[in-house]
Amino acid sequence: MSEETKYTEDNIRSLDWKEHIRMRPGMYIGKLGDGSSADDGIYILLKEVIDNSIDEYVMGAGKTIEVSIQGERVIVRDYGRGIPLGKVVDVVSKMNTGGKYDSRAFKKSVGLNGVGTKAVNALSSFFRVESTRDSKSASAEFSRGELTDEEMLDETSRRKGTKITFIPDEDIFKNFKYRPEYVARMLKYYVYLNPGLTIVFNGEKFFSENGLKDLLSENINESDRLYPIIHLRGEDIEIALTHSKTQYSEEYHSFANGQNTTQGGTHQAAFRESIVKTIREYYNKNYEASDIRKSIVSAIAIKVMEPVFESQTKTKLGSTDMGGDLPTVRTFINDFIKTQLDNYLHKNPQTADALQRKIIQAERERKELSGIRKLAKDRAKKSSLHNKKLRDCRVHLTDTKKDAYLDSTLFITEGDSASGSITKSRNVKTQAVFSLRGKPLNSYNMSKKIVYENEEFNLLQAALDIEDSMEDLRYNKVVIATDADVDGMHIRLLIITFFLQFFPELIKKGHLYILQTPLFRVRNKKETRYCYTPQERTEAMAELGKNPEITRFKGLGEISPDEFVHFIGEDIRLDPIMLDDNMSIEELLSFYMGKNTPDRQEFIIDNLKVELDVVEDFGG
């Protein structure tokens, strides 16, 4: 028998604040990532710093926030009250230290636990804080949480406020890159929630006069709105809603104390419930909840005292009470919507009529689909979804949905060889594989009926669990993994079309990606390089010396599982699918998937030479 492991005083360790953050970063900022996902750690670092500046604005101090990101370096400057000079070091390096414990200084703040900037400090290779108050200034510099420099100025001409500069630590965040699109979306949410605030990002100004109405105006084209946006405001609550003429799914943007609660929470659940209850009472009809909410595009923002979130990254509100002498979150939201939405519908009969026609149409479509849905579900059971099409990941089989969701990924691939390679090399705990059989159908301009009649679409919908609501989505990342050739590109386009047509929120909320795999392998006897572009191949050939062996991967199935594991592990390269703000979904689908038009012909001709050059370079 092996000797018993000793357990003595020497086994007991006390970690200081920065050691614990660096050892367990997920406890403080969620997942790490490389910046390809909007909820990756580098964006949480940025958010934690900006949240403090937002709290200054909410307290009436400073109307402008400046954000600069140049490469890896991030600078956030506000013109608020500035950190008290004698506490500059403490508030960024001592746990459980901050002004937000004092309700006199910060009411209904975004962050309350005094952790945010400490996490940024500990997880940055360089961190500098500067505060200016009363023509005096104090600054401090850190490296990975260790104080390296400190300075106090008795006289300065700088404007009051706080300036934070940091560089995320590459030892923690591997090969990271800030994507301006994600940063811009985050900053837009801040100005929607704080009308009158100006945020300047790398010279571009973001400003909102109409709050959540502006948010919806950007997310749904005027031509696609069934009726004008309903915009209602009250103390500590704001809502905006309309219904889409073309969208099938429900779409919600929810916020609590300025935080974008991407996973919803008590306020979003109460909002969905209250909309149904109020509309039923207004029309005096017991309409199905799904018929009322079908195609809704909406937003809700509330402020509560001392909010309770379900994680440090604040993606889901857990508070059941508004705080103080106020009622529960559910009662507060229900009372507001019952009064204000009912009043609005009485004052705007055209909107009320359009909404009722939409509900009746949804009811008719639901009844028409009911038989097809039942047949589709029976067919899915017979086809043994989990055995033939979907190779699920273990977190969904062993953990609760809440715990499993954030780390889970579904790869959508085509062909037995490609899906086989990914299946054998994947992380079975968090990565699942869905195998397509041939090219999917072009679903542009088709009705929801096709989703149930087409086996591939029906099984994909079932695998994602998004038939009734995007809130049920089983995977945080949905990754299209196809060959980097003409057929592979076509399959990508068809899958994207399917999601845009029936489940656009999957893309709008940043869940859909393209897997990038290497096009070339360049190796000699000592070293192997995987190259994603012809330029990388040329550089590898030069660096590896004379006559290295060069392999062109023509398809995913040609990459062995032993090699594939490198491309879907820590060093995975994902390109997020993002929507063009300048085009509606209908315009995008019509241009790329509709009838051939002179505009598309011109687009193809303009881009043909580039494509031919690439194919020729790849040996095609």
C-alpha positions in Angstrom: 0.0 0.0 0.0 1.3 3.5 -0.9 2.4 5.7 2.0 -0.4 7.9 3.3 -0.2 11.5 2.1 0.9 13.8 4.9 -1.4 16.6 5.9 0.3 19.1 8.2 0.5 22.8 8.9 2.9 23.0 6.0 0.0 22.2 3.6 -1.9 25.3 4.7 -1.4 28.4 2.6 -2.8 31.9 2.7 -2.9 33.6 -0.6 -2.8 37.4 -0.8 -5.4 39.2 -2.9 -3.5 39.2 -6.2 -2.3 35.6 -6.0 -5.9 34.4 -5.5 -7.2 36.4 -8.5 -4.4 35.2 -10.7 -4.8 31.6 -9.6 -8.6 31.6 -10.0 -9.4 34.3 -12.5 -12.7 32.7 -13.6 -14.1 33.5 -10.1 -13.7 37.2 -10.8 -14.1 37.7 -14.6 -15.7 34.5 -15.9 -14.0 32.8 -18.8 -10.7 34.0 -20.2 -10.8 33.7 -24.0 -8.9 35.6 -26.6 -11.3 38.3 -27.4 -13.3 36.5 -30.2 -16.3 36.3 -27.9 -18.1 39.4 -26.4 -18.0 37.8 -22.9 -14.3 37.0 -22.9 -12.2 38.2 -20.0 -10.5 41.1 -21.7 -13.9 42.8 -22.2 -14.9 42.1 -18.6 -11.7 44.0 -17.5 -12.7 46.9 -19.7 -16.2 46.8 -18.4 -15.1 46.8 -14.7 -13.1 50.0 -15.3 -15.9 51.7 -17.2 -18.5 50.7 -14.6 -16.7 53.0 -12.1 -16.8 55.9 -14.5 -20.5 55.2 -15.2 -21.2 55.3 -11.5 -19.6 58.8 -11.4 -22.0 60.0 -14.1 -25.0 58.5 -12.4 -24.0 60.4 -9.3 -24.0 63.6 -11.3 -20.2 63.9 -11.8 -18.7 64.0 -15.3 -20.7 63.9 -18.6 -17.9 62.5 -20.8 -15.9 59.3 -20.7 -13.0 58.7 -23.1 -11.9 55.2 -24.1 -8.8 54.5 -26.1 -7.6 51.0 -27.3 -4.4 50.9 -29.3 -3.3 47.3 -29.7 -3.1 45.8 -26.2 -3.1 49.1 -24.3 -6.4 50.3 -22.9 -7.0 53.8 -21.4 -10.3 54.9 -19.7 -10.6 58.6 -18.6 -13.6 60.1 -16.9 -14.2 63.6 -15.5 -15.9 62.6 -12.3 -15.0 63.4 -8.7 -11.7 61.5 -8.8 -10.7 58.9 -6.2 -9.8 60.4 -2.8 -6.1 61.0 -3.2 -5.0 59.2 0.0 -6.9 56.1 -1.1 -5.7 55.7 -4.7 -3.5 52.7 -4.0 -6.0 51.1 -1.6 -9.0 51.1 -3.9 -7.2 49.2 -6.7 -5.2 46.8 -4.5 -7.0 46.1 -1.3 -9.9 43.7 -1.4 -13.2 44.8 0.2 -12.2 48.4 -0.2 -14.2 51.0 -2.1 -16.8 53.8 -1.9 -19.7 51.6 -2.9 -20.1 50.2 0.5 -21.3 53.7 1.5 -24.8 54.2 0.2 -24.5 57.9 0.7 -21.8 58.0 -2.1 -23.2 55.4 -4.5 -26.9 54.6 -4.8 -28.0 51.8 -7.1 -24.5 51.3 -8.3 -23.4 48.8 -11.0 -20.8 47.2 -8.8 -21.0 46.8 -5.1 -18.4 44.3 -3.9 -15.2 46.4 -4.4 -13.5 43.7 -6.6 -13.6 45.1 -10.1 -10.5 47.2 -10.5 -8.5 44.9 -8.2 -9.1 42.1 -10.7 -8.0 44.3 -13.6 -4.9 45.3 -11.6 -4.0 41.7 -10.8 -4.6 40.4 -14.3 -2.6 43.2 -16.1 1.1 43.2 -16.9 0.8 47.0 -16.6 -1.7 49.0 -14.6 -1.7 52.7 -13.8 -4.3 54.7 -11.9 -4.3 58.5 -11.8 -6.7 60.7 -9.8 -7.1 64.4 -9.8 -9.1 66.5 -7.3 -8.9 70.1 -6.1 -5.9 70.8 -8.4 -3.9 67.9 -6.8 -3.1 64.6 -8.3 -2.0 61.1 -7.1 -0.9 58.2 -9.3 0.3 54.6 -8.8 1.7 51.9 -11.2 1.5 48.2 -10.8 2.7 45.1 -12.5 0.5 42.0 -12.0 -0.8 43.6 -8.8 2.6 44.5 -7.4 3.1 48.2 -6.7 6.0 49.5 -8.7 5.7 53.3 -8.5 3.7 55.9 -6.6 3.5 59.7 -7.0 1.7 62.7 -5.4 1.5 66.1 -6.9 0.5 69.1 -4.9 -0.2 71.3 -8.0 -1.6 70.2 -11.4 -3.5 71.8 -14.2 -5.3 68.5 -15.1 -9.1 68.4 -15.0 -10.5 66.5 -12.2 -11.4 62.8 -12.6 -9.8 59.4 -12.9 -7.7 57.8 -15.6 -6.9 54.1 -15.7 -4.4 52.5 -18.1 -3.9 48.8 -18.3 -2.5 46.0 -20.5 -4.0 42.6 -20.0 -1.4 40.0 -19.0 -0.5 37.7 -22.0 0.4 35.0 -19.5 -3.3 34.9 -18.6 -4.9 35.9 -21.9 -3.2 34.0 -24.7 -3.0 35.7 -28.1 -5.7 38.1 -27.2 -7.1 40.9 -29.4 -9.7 43.5 -28.8 -12.4 43.6 -31.4 -13.7 47.2 -32.0 -17.2 45.9 -32.8 -17.6 44.3 -29.4 -16.3 47.4 -27.6 -18.5 49.7 -29.6 -21.6 47.6 -28.8 -20.7 47.7 -25.1 -20.3 51.5 -25.2 -23.6 52.0 -27.1 -25.4 50.1 -24.3 -23.9 52.4 -21.8 -25.2 55.6 -23.6 -28.6 54.0 -24.2 -28.9 53.5 -20.5 -27.5 56.9 -19.6 -29.1 59.5 -21.9 -27.0 62.6 -21.9 -23.7 60.8 -21.4 -21.1 61.0 -24.1 -18.5 58.2 -24.6 -15.7 58.8 -27.1 -14.0 55.6 -28.4 -10.9 56.1 -30.4 -12.3 59.4 -31.6 -15.8 58.2 -32.4 -18.6 59.7 -30.3 -21.5 57.7 -28.8 -24.5 59.6 -27.5 -28.3 58.8 -26.9 -31.2 61.1 -26.3 -34.0 58.5 -26.2 -32.5 55.7 -24.2 -33.9 52.2 -24.9 -35.9 53.6 -27.9 -32.6 54.3 -29.6 -31.4 50.8 -28.8 -34.5 49.2 -30.5 -34.3 51.7 -33.4 -30.8 50.3 -34.2 -31.8 46.7 -33.7 -34.9 46.6 -35.9 -35.3 48.5 -39.1 -38.3 50.9 -39.3 -39.7 49.0 -42.3 -39.7 45.8 -40.3 -41.6 47.2 -37.3 -45.2 46.2 -37.0 -46.0 49.4 -35.2 -44.0 52.4 -33.8 -41.8 51.6 -30.8 -43.6 51.8 -27.5 -41.3 53.6 -25.1 -42.3 53.9 -21.5 -40.3 55.4 -18.6 -40.8 55.5 -14.8 -38.7 55.9 -11.8 -36.1 53.1 -11.8 -37.7 51.4 -14.8 -37.7 51.9 -18.6 -39.1 49.7 -21.3 -39.3 49.7 -25.1 -41.0 47.2 -27.4 -42.4 46.5 -30.8 -43.1 43.4 -32.9 -41.2 42.4 -36.1 -43.1 41.7 -39.3 -40.6 39.0 -40.4 -38.8 37.7 -37.3 -40.0 34.5 -35.7 -38.2 34.4 -32.4 -38.5 36.6 -29.3 -35.8 39.1 -28.7 -35.0 40.7 -25.3 -32.3 43.2 -24.2 -32.3 43.4 -20.4 -30.3 45.6 -18.0 -30.0 46.0 -14.3 -28.3 49.0 -12.8 -26.7 49.7 -16.1 -25.4 46.1 -16.6 -26.3 44.2 -19.7 -27.8 41.0 -18.2 -27.3 38.8 -21.2 -28.7 35.8 -19.4 -31.7 37.6 -18.2 -32.8 37.1 -14.6 -35.7 38.0 -12.4 -36.5 41.3 -14.1 -36.6 39.8 -17.6 -38.8 36.9 -16.4 -41.2 39.4 -14.8 -41.2 41.5 -18.0 -42.2 38.6 -20.2 -44.9 37.6 -17.8 -46.3 41.1 -17.4 -46.5 41.7 -21.1 -48.7 38.6 -21.5 -50.9 39.4 -18.5 -51.5 43.0 -19.5 -52.3 42.2 -23.2 -54.7 39.4 -22.2 -56.5 41.9 -19.9 -56.6 44.7 -22.5 -58.2 42.5 -25.1 -60.1 40.4 -22.6 -58.9 37.3 -24.4 -56.9 34.4 -23.0 -54.4 34.4 -25.8 -51.5 31.9 -25.6 -48.3 33.5 -24.2 -46.3 32.3 -27.1 -48.7 33.9 -29.6 -48.4 37.3 -27.8 -44.7 37.2 -27.5 -43.9 35.8 -30.9 -41.7 38.2 -32.9 -41.4 40.7 -30.0 -38.3 42.9 -30.0 -38.0 44.6 -26.7 -35.8 46.0 -23.9 -36.1 46.6 -20.2 -33.8 48.4 -17.7 -34.4 48.6 -14.0 -32.4 49.9 -11.0 -32.5 48.2 -7.7 -30.8 48.9 -4.4 -27.8 46.6 -3.7 -28.4 44.3 -6.7 -27.7 40.6 -6.4 -26.1 39.0 -9.5 -25.5 35.3 -10.0 -21.8 35.8 -10.8 -19.1 38.4 -10.6 -19.6 39.1 -14.3 -23.2 40.2 -13.6 -24.8 38.5 -16.6 -27.9 37.4 -14.7 -29.9 39.3 -12.1 -30.9 37.3 -9.0 -32.5 40.0 -7.0 -36.1 39.4 -6.0 -36.6 42.7 -4.2 -36.2 46.3 -5.4 -34.7 47.3 -2.0 -35.7 49.6 0.8 -39.5 49.8 1.2 -40.1 49.0 -2.5 -42.0 45.9 -3.5 -40.6 42.8 -5.2 -39.1 43.0 -8.6 -42.0 41.0 -10.1 -44.6 43.2 -8.5 -42.8 46.4 -9.3 -42.5 45.5 -13.0 -46.0 44.1 -13.3 -47.6 47.2 -11.7 -45.7 49.5 -14.1 -46.5 47.6 -17.3 -50.1 47.0 -16.3 -50.7 50.7 -15.9 -48.5 52.2 -18.5 -48.8 49.7 -21.4 -52.6 49.6 -20.9 -52.8 53.4 -21.0 -50.6 53.4 -24.1 -52.8 50.9 -26.0 -56.0 52.9 -25.1 -54.4 56.1 -26.4 -53.0 54.4 -29.6 -55.8 52.3 -31.1 -53.9 51.8 -34.4 -51.1 50.1 -32.5 -53.5 48.1 -30.5 -55.2 46.9 -33.6 -52.0 46.0 -35.4 -50.8 44.1 -32.3 -54.0 42.1 -32.1 -53.8 41.1 -35.8 -50.3 39.9 -35.1 -51.4 37.8 -32.2 -54.3 36.2 -34.2 -51.9 35.5 -37.1 -49.4 33.8 -34.7 -52.3 31.8 -33.3 -53.3 30.6 -36.7 -49.7 29.7 -37.7 -49.2 27.8 -34.4 -52.3 25.7 -35.0 -51.3 25.0 -38.6 -47.8 23.9 -37.4 -49.0 21.8 -34.5 -49.5 18.6 -36.5 -46.2 19.1 -38.3 -44.3 19.7 -35.1 -45.6 16.5 -33.6 -44.6 14.5 -36.6 -41.2 16.2 -36.6 -40.6 15.3 -32.9 -41.6 11.7 -33.5 -39.3 11.6 -36.4 -36.5 13.1 -34.3 -36.9 10.4 -31.7 -36.8 7.6 -34.3 -33.7 9.0 -35.9 -31.9 8.8 -32.5 -30.7 12.4 -32.4 -28.2 11.9 -29.6 -26.6 8.9 -31.2 -26.5 9.8 -34.9 -26.5 13.5 -35.4 -25.4 15.0 -32.0 -22.5 13.9 -30.0 -23.2 15.9 -26.9 -20.7 17.1 -24.2 -20.7 15.8 -20.7 -21.5 19.0 -18.9 -25.0 18.8 -20.2 -25.3 15.3 -19.0 -23.9 15.8 -15.5 -24.1 19.5 -14.5 -27.0 21.9 -14.2 -27.8 24.1 -17.2 -26.7 27.2 -15.5 -23.2 25.8 -14.7 -22.8 24.1 -18.1 -23.9 26.8 -20.4 -21.0 29.3 -20.5 -18.2 26.8 -21.2 -20.1 24.7 -23.8 -19.5 24.7 -27.6 -21.3 23.0 -30.4 -19.4 22.4 -33.7 -21.6 22.1 -36.8 -19.8 20.2 -39.4 -20.5 18.3 -42.7 -19.3 14.9 -43.8 -18.3 11.8 -41.9 -14.5 12.4 -42.1 -14.6 16.0 -40.8 -17.1 15.2 -38.0 -15.1 12.1 -37.1 -11.8 14.1 -36.7 -13.5 16.7 -34.5 -15.3 14.1 -32.5 -12.1 12.2 -31.7 -10.1 15.3 -30.8 -12.7 17.4 -29.0 -12.8 18.1 -25.2 -15.7 15.7 -24.4 -16.6 17.7 -21.3 -17.4 21.0 -23.0 -17.5 20.4 -26.8 -20.3 18.8 -28.7 -20.5 17.9 -32.5 -23.5 18.1 -34.8 -23.1 16.3 -38.1 -24.8 17.6 -41.3 -25.6 15.3 -44.2 -24.7 17.2 -47.3 -25.6 20.8 -48.1 -28.5 22.3 -46.1 -31.5 23.8 -47.9 -31.5 27.5 -48.8 -34.2 28.6 -46.4 -34.4 32.2 -47.6 -38.0 33.4 -47.7 -39.3 30.1 -46.4 -41.8 29.8 -43.6 -41.2 28.2 -40.2 -42.9 25.1 -41.6 -39.7 24.1 -43.4 -37.9 23.9 -40.1 -40.0 21.0 -39.1 -40.3 19.3 -42.5 -36.6 19.4 -43.2 -34.8 16.8 -41.1 -31.5 18.6 -40.9 -33.1 21.9 -39.7 -35.4 20.2 -37.3 -32.7 18.1 -35.6 -30.3 21.2 -35.5 -33.1 23.2 -33.8 -33.7 20.4 -31.3 -29.9 20.0 -30.6 -29.7 23.7 -29.8 -33.1 23.6 -27.9 -34.2 27.0 -29.4 -37.6 26.0 -30.7 -39.5 28.0 -28.1 -37.1 30.5 -26.8 -33.4 31.6 -27.2 -33.2 31.6 -23.4 -33.1 27.8 -23.7 -30.0 27.8 -25.9 -27.8 24.9 -24.7 -24.4 26.1 -26.0 -22.8 29.5 -25.5 -20.8 29.1 -28.7 -22.2 27.6 -31.9 -19.3 27.1 -34.3 -19.6 26.3 -38.1 -16.7 24.0 -39.0 -16.5 23.5 -42.8 -13.8 23.1 -45.3 -12.0 26.2 -46.6 -13.1 25.7 -50.2 -16.0 26.7 -52.4 -18.4 24.0 -51.1 -17.4 24.7 -47.5 -18.1 28.4 -48.0 -21.5 27.7 -49.5 -22.4 25.4 -46.6 -21.4 28.2 -44.2 -23.6 30.7 -46.0 -26.6 28.3 -46.0 -26.3 27.7 -42.2 -26.0 31.4 -41.6 -29.1 32.0 -43.7 -31.0 29.5 -41.7 -30.2 31.3 -38.4 -30.8 34.7 -39.9 -34.2 33.6 -41.2 -35.5 31.9 -38.1 -33.2 32.6 -35.1 -31.4 36.0 -35.7 -31.0 36.5 -32.0 -28.4 33.7 -32.0 -26.2 36.0 -34.2 -27.3 39.3 -32.6 -26.3 38.0 -29.2 -22.9 36.9 -30.5 -23.2 33.1 -30.3 -22.3 32.2 -33.9 -18.7 31.7 -35.1 -16.6 30.3 -37.9 -13.8 27.9 -37.0 -10.5 28.8 -38.6 -8.3 25.8 -39.3 -4.8 25.9 -40.9 -4.5 25.7 -44.6 -0.9 24.5 -44.6 1.5 22.5 -42.5 5.2 23.4 -42.9 7.7 21.2 -41.1 11.3 19.9 -41.0 12.8 17.2 -38.8 12.8 19.5 -35.7 9.7 21.7 -35.9 6.2 21.8 -37.3 4.3 25.0 -38.1 0.6 25.3 -38.9 -0.2 28.3 -41.2 -3.6 29.9 -41.7 -2.6 32.1 -44.6 -0.3 32.0 -47.6 1.8 34.8 -45.9 2.2 32.6 -42.7 3.3 29.7 -45.0 5.9 31.9 -46.7 7.3 33.1 -43.4 7.4 29.5 -42.0 9.3 28.3 -45.1 11.9 31.0 -44.6 12.4 30.4 -40.9 12.5 26.6 -41.1 15.3 26.5 -43.6 15.8 24.7 -46.9 13.2 22.4 -48.5 10.8 22.0 -45.6 7.9 19.6 -46.2 4.7 21.5 -47.1 1.2 20.0 -46.9 -1.9 21.8 -48.1 -5.0 20.7 -46.1 -7.8 20.6 -48.6 -10.5 19.6 -46.1 -11.0 19.1 -42.4 -11.1 15.3 -42.9 -7.5 15.4 -44.0 -6.4 16.7 -40.6 -5.8 13.8 -38.3 -7.4 13.8 -34.8 -3.9 14.1 -33.2 -3.4 17.3 -35.1 -6.9 18.6 -34.8 -6.7 18.7 -31.1 -4.4 21.7 -31.4 -6.9 23.7 -33.4 -9.9 23.4 -31.1 -8.2 23.6 -27.8 -6.6 26.6 -26.0 -5.3 28.0 -29.3 -8.7 27.8 -31.1 -9.2 30.5 -33.7 -12.8 31.7 -34.0 -14.2 34.4 -36.2 -17.5 35.8 -34.8 -20.4 36.3 -37.2 -21.5 39.9 -36.9 -24.4 41.8 -38.5 -23.8 44.9 -40.6 -25.5 47.8 -38.8 -26.1 49.5 -42.1 -28.2 46.7 -43.5 -31.4 45.0 -42.2 -31.5 41.2 -42.0 -34.0 41.2 -44.9 -31.7 43.3 -47.0 -28.7 41.0 -46.2 -30.7 37.8 -47.1 -32.1 39.4 -50.2 -28.7 40.5 -51.5 -26.8 37.2 -50.8 -29.5 34.6 -51.1 -32.3 36.1 -53.2 -32.6 36.3 -57.0 -29.5 37.3 -58.9 -29.4 41.0 -59.3 -27.1 43.5 -61.1 -25.7 44.6 -57.8 -24.7 41.1 -56.8 -23.2 40.5 -60.2 -21.1 43.6 -59.8 -20.1 42.5 -56.3 -19.0 39.1 -57.6 -17.0 40.6 -60.5 -15.3 43.1 -58.2 -14.2 40.3 -55.8 -13.5 37.6 -58.4 -9.8 38.5 -59.0 -9.1 38.3 -55.2 -10.8 34.9 -55.0 -8.9 33.6 -58.1 -5.6 34.8 -56.6 -6.3 33.0 -53.4 -7.3 29.7 -55.1 -4.2 29.9 -57.3 -2.0 30.5 -54.3 -3.5 27.5 -52.6 -2.8 25.3 -55.6 -6.5 25.1 -56.7 
